[in-house]
Amino acid sequence: MPLSYKARRRWSLLILLIGLPAYIIAAVSLIAWLPDLTGWVTLIVYVIVGFAWMVPLKFIFIGIGQADPDAPHPEDSAR
């Protein structure tokens, strides 16, 4: 069952305010446990980890910046 626009907006806000900072802390802690890597390898690992959170959550964020597609259009009520 697809999420409604309002539900996706709420979930995206919750993810950005709570989930993303928690993910950043977990990712930095995980990378700190790795053995010392060279500068380029560390950069590549950070880039991969930085994009990894978006892949499973992509469906929540699609279309959030646009107008609510379920809301009635103002020109419909003027008729």
TIZA-94369 format. One line per 2 residues: number of its first residue (from 1); their letters; for each residue z, y, x of C-alpha. Coordinates in Angstrom, 1 decimal. Layout:
BEGIN
NUM> a> Z/Y/X  ...
//
This chain:
BEGIN
1> mp> 0.0/0.0/0.0  -1.0/3.3/1.6
3> ls> 1.5/6.0/1.9  1.2/9.2/-0.1
5> yk> 0.5/12.5/1.5  4.2/13.7/1.0
7> ar> 5.5/10.4/2.4  3.3/10.7/5.5
9> rr> 4.4/14.3/6.0  8.1/13.3/5.8
11> ws> 7.6/10.3/8.1  5.7/12.4/10.7
13> ll> 8.5/15.0/10.7  11.1/12.3/11.2
15> il> 9.1/10.7/14.0  8.5/13.9/15.8
17> li> 12.1/15.2/15.6  14.0/11.9/16.2
19> gl> 11.6/9.1/17.2  9.6/10.9/19.9
21> pa> 12.7/12.2/21.9  14.2/8.8/21.7
23> yi> 10.9/7.3/22.9  10.8/9.8/25.8
25> ia> 14.3/8.9/26.9  13.5/5.1/26.7
27> av> 10.2/5.5/28.6  11.7/7.6/31.4
29> sl> 14.6/5.1/31.7  12.2/2.2/31.8
31> ia> 10.0/3.9/34.5  13.2/4.7/36.5
33> wl> 13.9/0.9/36.7  10.5/0.2/38.2
35> pd> 10.3/-0.1/41.9  9.2/3.0/43.8
37> lt> 5.5/3.6/43.0  3.1/5.9/44.7
39> gw> 2.4/9.3/43.1  -0.9/8.3/41.5
41> vt> 0.4/5.0/40.1  3.4/6.8/38.7
43> li> 1.1/9.4/37.0  -1.1/6.7/35.5
45> vy> 2.0/4.9/34.2  3.3/8.1/32.6
47> vi> -0.1/8.8/31.0  -0.3/5.3/29.5
49> vg> 3.3/5.4/28.2  2.6/9.0/26.9
51> fa> -0.3/7.8/24.8  1.2/4.4/23.8
53> wm> 3.5/5.8/21.1  0.5/7.2/19.2
55> vp> -1.4/4.0/18.8  0.8/2.3/16.2
57> lk> 1.6/5.6/14.4  -1.9/7.0/14.1
59> fi> -2.3/6.2/10.4  0.8/8.4/9.6
61> fi> -0.5/11.5/11.4  -4.1/11.4/10.2
63> gi> -4.8/14.4/7.8  -1.3/15.8/8.0
65> gq> -2.5/19.3/9.1  -4.8/19.6/6.1
67> ad> -4.1/20.6/2.5  -2.6/18.1/0.2
69> pd> -5.5/16.0/-1.3  -3.3/15.0/-4.3
71> ap> -2.4/18.6/-5.3  -4.3/20.2/-8.2
73> hp> -6.9/22.7/-7.1  -6.3/26.3/-8.1
75> ed> -9.8/26.7/-9.5  -9.2/23.8/-11.9
77> sa> -6.4/25.5/-13.6  -8.3/28.7/-14.1
79> r> -10.8/27.1/-16.4
//
